[in-house]
Amino acid sequence: MNGINLPKVIFGTSGLGNLYVALSDADKYAIVKECVQHSAKPVVFDTAGKYGAGLALESLGRCLQQLNIPPENVLISNKLGWYRVPLTTAEPTFEPGVWKDLQYDAAQRISYEGILQCFEQGNQLLNGYRAQLVSVHDPDEYLDAAVDEKDRQNRFEHIKEAYRALFDLKAQGKVIAVGVGAKNWVTIQQITCHIQLDWVMIANSMTLHAHPKDLLQYMQELKNSNTHIINSAVFNGGFLTGGDYYNYKPVVGNNQAQQDLLQWRERFFAVCARHGIQPAHACVQYGLNAPGVTSIALSTSKAAKVKGNIELATKGIDHRFWQALAEEQLI
């Protein structure tokens, strides 16, 4: 990626956009401070216009300014495709129930002009900092919203136009690398069949709980083509470490699939306890050691966890633990 060596840990910023809980400005400042303090330079942040309808971008820029961090000591990835718009309803329409205490809504803009508008707005919200890694965010959701096959094909053309804009930005020297961020890895595969990307971010797909063989094979293909892989959401939205949401949807055990999830986690926790392994440590190491993965994106809403998250990525786990998970048919 133009000679850039990404660190093992990239810091996600969904918490700065009030994911699940509205953090105070002081809490956000403390999180960013810890990320900067414990990371080699440049510290890498992954953000998006979708995170709190631009609130994460705004908060990140403000915290970096308050810390007097020179722009050259920061590398920011902005996943593009969502544009901040006025809030005209009781709560935001773009992802109801997930983001808390927002003052704006967000609208999806995936086209040549739309993606450039998202890029410029993102840099304005960063207020003195600029995104150097860019991507199309949630192209899978954009395609899934199609009403029929013809609409889906048209939407895929919109995605290709968005990438034409991003590669124009790269050619102009305004960004250094172009990638994709999506939850459905099959959509990423479809895009990379048409477009040679510098990097891909796979979210919720390659985790200790979910790791389909077809995805493993595709990741090996990406590695062979020198495409960097950033693995994100390795806790399946926090569920694998004890949270109430699996891939951003609440789990309350009200159907068989959710009961199966809860039972799987209970068995996973039991193996972790027997071997003295933190569930988060297991998730990070599994996600980081998948084929072709160069970095893992970790988010937290607690500043005290930042240093520990970095340590989770650098400390290996004895093979007997993985053998025990396999014997329990958990992996």
C-alpha positions in Angstrom: 0.0 0.0 0.0 2.4 2.6 -1.3 5.0 1.5 1.2 2.7 2.1 4.2 3.0 -0.6 6.9 -0.2 -0.6 8.9 0.1 -1.5 12.6 -1.5 -4.6 13.9 -4.1 -2.5 15.7 -6.2 0.2 14.0 -8.5 2.1 16.2 -12.2 2.1 15.3 -14.2 5.2 16.2 -17.8 4.0 16.3 -17.8 4.8 20.0 -17.0 8.5 19.2 -20.2 8.5 17.2 -22.3 7.3 20.2 -22.7 3.7 19.2 -25.1 2.1 21.8 -24.3 4.8 24.4 -23.7 8.6 24.3 -20.2 9.2 25.6 -19.2 12.6 27.1 -16.6 14.8 25.4 -14.3 14.0 28.3 -14.6 10.2 27.7 -14.0 10.6 24.0 -10.9 12.8 24.6 -9.6 10.1 27.0 -10.1 7.4 24.4 -8.2 9.2 21.7 -5.5 10.2 24.1 -4.9 6.6 25.0 -4.8 5.5 21.4 -2.2 8.1 20.5 -0.2 7.5 23.6 0.1 3.7 23.2 0.5 3.5 19.4 3.5 3.9 17.2 3.4 6.9 14.8 1.4 7.4 12.7 -1.5 6.3 14.8 -4.3 4.9 12.5 -8.0 5.6 13.1 -10.8 4.1 11.1 -13.9 6.3 10.9 -17.0 6.9 8.7 -19.7 9.4 8.0 -22.2 6.8 9.1 -20.8 6.7 12.6 -23.2 9.0 14.5 -24.1 10.8 11.2 -20.6 12.4 11.2 -20.3 12.8 15.0 -17.3 10.3 15.1 -15.4 12.4 12.5 -16.2 15.6 14.4 -15.2 14.2 17.7 -12.0 12.7 16.4 -10.9 15.9 14.8 -11.7 17.9 18.0 -9.8 15.5 20.3 -6.8 15.4 18.0 -6.7 19.2 18.0 -7.0 19.4 21.8 -4.1 17.0 22.0 -2.1 19.1 19.6 -1.3 16.1 17.4 0.4 17.1 14.1 -1.6 15.8 11.1 1.5 13.9 9.8 1.4 11.8 13.0 -2.1 10.5 12.2 -3.4 8.3 9.4 -7.2 8.4 9.0 -9.4 6.0 7.1 -12.8 7.4 6.2 -15.3 5.0 4.9 -17.5 7.0 2.5 -21.1 6.8 1.4 -23.1 8.5 4.1 -23.6 12.2 4.1 -24.7 14.3 7.1 -28.2 15.9 6.7 -30.6 17.7 9.0 -32.5 15.6 11.5 -36.2 16.1 10.7 -37.7 13.1 12.6 -37.8 12.0 16.2 -34.7 9.8 15.7 -32.2 9.3 12.8 -33.6 7.2 10.0 -30.3 5.6 8.7 -29.9 3.1 11.5 -32.6 3.4 14.1 -32.0 2.4 17.7 -28.2 2.0 17.4 -26.9 5.5 17.7 -27.7 7.6 20.7 -28.4 11.3 21.2 -27.6 12.4 17.6 -28.3 15.9 16.3 -28.2 14.9 12.7 -29.4 12.3 10.3 -27.4 10.6 7.4 -28.3 9.9 3.8 -26.6 7.4 1.6 -24.8 8.9 -1.4 -23.1 6.3 -3.6 -22.2 7.8 -7.0 -19.3 9.7 -8.5 -20.4 13.1 -7.2 -22.0 11.7 -4.0 -18.8 10.0 -2.9 -16.8 13.2 -3.5 -19.3 15.1 -1.4 -18.9 12.6 1.4 -15.1 13.0 1.1 -15.2 16.8 1.3 -17.7 16.8 4.1 -15.7 14.3 6.1 -12.6 16.4 5.9 -14.6 19.5 7.0 -15.8 17.6 10.0 -12.3 16.4 10.8 -11.5 20.1 11.0 -7.8 20.3 10.2 -7.2 16.6 9.5 -7.7 14.8 6.3 -8.6 11.2 5.4 -5.7 9.4 3.5 -7.3 6.0 3.3 -10.8 6.0 1.6 -13.4 3.4 0.7 -17.0 2.9 -0.2 -18.9 2.0 3.0 -21.7 -0.6 3.1 -21.9 -1.3 -0.6 -23.6 -4.6 0.5 -26.5 -2.7 2.1 -26.8 -0.5 -0.9 -27.1 -3.5 -3.2 -29.5 -5.3 -0.8 -31.9 -2.3 -1.0 -32.5 -3.0 -4.7 -36.2 -3.7 -5.6 -35.3 -6.0 -8.4 -32.3 -7.4 -10.4 -32.3 -4.5 -12.8 -32.1 -2.0 -9.9 -29.4 -4.1 -8.4 -27.3 -3.9 -11.6 -27.9 -0.1 -11.7 -26.7 0.2 -8.1 -23.6 -1.8 -8.8 -22.8 0.7 -11.6 -23.2 3.5 -9.0 -20.7 1.7 -6.9 -18.2 1.5 -9.8 -18.7 5.2 -10.4 -18.0 5.9 -6.7 -14.7 4.0 -7.1 -13.8 5.9 -10.2 -14.1 9.0 -8.1 -11.9 7.6 -5.3 -9.2 6.5 -7.7 -9.3 10.0 -9.2 -8.6 11.3 -5.8 -5.7 8.9 -5.5 -4.4 10.0 -8.9 -4.5 13.6 -7.8 -2.5 12.8 -4.7 -5.3 13.7 -2.3 -5.4 10.2 -0.8 -2.9 7.3 -0.7 -5.0 4.2 -0.9 -8.5 3.0 -1.8 -10.4 0.1 -0.2 -13.8 -1.1 0.9 -15.7 -1.7 4.1 -18.6 -4.1 4.2 -20.2 -6.7 6.4 -21.1 -9.1 3.6 -17.8 -10.4 2.2 -19.5 -11.8 -0.9 -20.1 -8.2 -2.0 -16.4 -7.4 -1.4 -15.5 -10.3 -3.6 -17.9 -9.1 -6.3 -16.3 -5.7 -6.2 -12.7 -7.0 -6.3 -13.6 -9.0 -9.4 -14.1 -5.7 -11.2 -11.7 -3.3 -9.3 -8.2 -3.9 -8.0 -8.4 -2.4 -4.5 -5.4 -1.5 -2.2 -7.1 -2.9 0.8 -10.4 -4.4 2.1 -12.0 -4.2 5.5 -14.1 -7.3 6.3 -16.6 -6.7 9.2 -18.4 -9.3 11.3 -17.4 -12.0 8.8 -14.1 -13.5 9.9 -14.6 -14.1 13.6 -14.0 -16.9 16.1 -17.8 -17.6 15.9 -18.2 -17.2 12.1 -15.5 -18.2 9.6 -16.8 -19.9 6.5 -14.4 -21.9 4.4 -15.3 -19.9 1.2 -14.2 -16.7 3.0 -11.0 -18.2 4.1 -10.2 -19.2 0.5 -11.1 -15.7 -0.8 -8.8 -14.1 1.8 -6.0 -16.3 0.6 -6.6 -15.0 -2.9 -6.5 -11.4 -1.7 -3.2 -12.2 0.1 -1.8 -13.7 -3.2 -2.8 -10.4 -5.0 -1.1 -8.3 -2.4 -4.4 -6.7 -1.2 -4.2 -5.8 2.4 -6.9 -7.2 4.7 -8.2 -5.3 7.8 -10.3 -7.5 10.0 -13.0 -5.6 11.8 -15.8 -6.4 14.3 -14.1 -9.6 15.5 -16.4 -9.6 18.6 -19.5 -9.8 16.4 -20.7 -6.4 17.6 -19.5 -7.1 21.2 -21.6 -10.3 21.7 -18.5 -12.6 21.9 -17.2 -10.7 24.9 -20.5 -10.6 26.8 -22.5 -7.8 25.0 -26.2 -7.9 24.2 -25.9 -7.2 20.5 -24.8 -9.7 17.8 -23.7 -7.8 14.7 -25.6 -4.8 16.0 -28.9 -6.6 16.6 -30.1 -7.3 20.1 -30.0 -10.9 21.4 -32.6 -11.7 23.9 -33.1 -15.5 23.3 -36.6 -15.2 22.0 -36.1 -17.7 19.1 -34.1 -20.8 18.5 -31.3 -19.1 16.5 -30.7 -16.6 19.4 -30.8 -19.4 22.0 -28.2 -21.2 19.9 -26.0 -18.1 19.9 -26.3 -17.8 23.7 -25.5 -21.5 24.2 -22.4 -21.2 21.9 -21.2 -18.2 23.9 -21.7 -20.1 27.2 -19.6 -23.0 26.0 -16.9 -20.6 24.6 -16.7 -18.8 27.9 -16.3 -22.1 29.7 -13.3 -23.2 27.6 -11.8 -19.7 28.1 -12.2 -20.0 31.9 -10.6 -23.5 32.0 -7.5 -22.2 30.1 -7.3 -18.8 31.8 -7.9 -16.9 28.5 -9.9 -13.7 28.2 -12.6 -14.1 25.5 -11.5 -10.9 23.9 -7.9 -12.2 23.7 -9.1 -15.3 21.9 -11.3 -13.3 19.5 -8.5 -10.9 18.6 -5.8 -13.6 18.1 -8.2 -15.6 15.9 -9.2 -12.6 13.8 -5.6 -11.4 13.4 -4.2 -14.8 12.3 -6.7 -15.4 9.6 -5.2 -15.7 6.0 -3.8 -12.4 4.7 -4.9 -10.2 7.7 -2.4 -7.4 8.2 -4.3 -5.4 10.8 -7.3 -5.7 13.1 -9.7 -2.8 13.8 -10.7 -2.5 17.5 -13.2 -0.1 19.0 -13.9 0.6 22.6 -16.1 3.0 24.6 -13.7 2.8 27.6 -10.3 4.6 27.5 -9.0 2.1 30.1 -9.3 -0.7 27.6 -7.2 0.8 24.8 -3.8 -0.3 26.1 -5.1 -3.8 26.9 -6.6 -4.1 23.4 -3.2 -3.4 21.9 -1.6 -6.1 24.1 -4.2 -8.6 23.0 -2.9 -8.3 19.5 0.7 -8.8 20.4 0.5 -11.7 22.9 0.0 -15.2 21.4 -2.1 -18.0 22.8 -1.0 -21.6 23.5 -2.1 -24.1 20.9 -3.8 -26.3 23.5 -6.5 -23.7 23.8 -7.3 -23.8 20.1 -7.3 -27.5 20.2 -9.8 -27.4 23.1 -12.1 -25.1 21.0 -11.8 -27.5 18.1 -12.7 -30.5 20.3 -15.7 -28.7 21.5 -16.6 -28.0 17.8 -16.6 -24.3 18.6 -14.2 -23.6 15.7 
